[in-house]
Amino acid sequence: MKKREQSTQNEMLEGAKLIGAGAATIALAGAAVGIGNVFSSLIHSVARNPSLAKQLFGYAILGFALTEAIALFALMMAFLISFVF
């Protein structure tokens, strides 16, 4: 009887880990939308004022890097949940 309870508990823990890792990867979709917004705004801004293209590109790369960092943190959390805990 005790062995069956332990097996059930391990299965529930494994299921919770998978749900947690899946929830952590939802942030990757948000980061993809954010990166799309950054470059969409860049295209619109350059179309409105082409003389500022060089300065705006620098800002766009900064926005891309910060948004991508959030995605990498979310991916790291998903891997930690999956393989460490």
Secondary structure, DSSP 8 states (H G I E B T S, - for coil): -HHHHHHHHHHHHHHHHHHHHHHHHHHHHHHHHHHHHHHHHHHHHHHH-GGGHHHHHHHHHHHHHHHHHHHHHHHHHHHHHHHT-
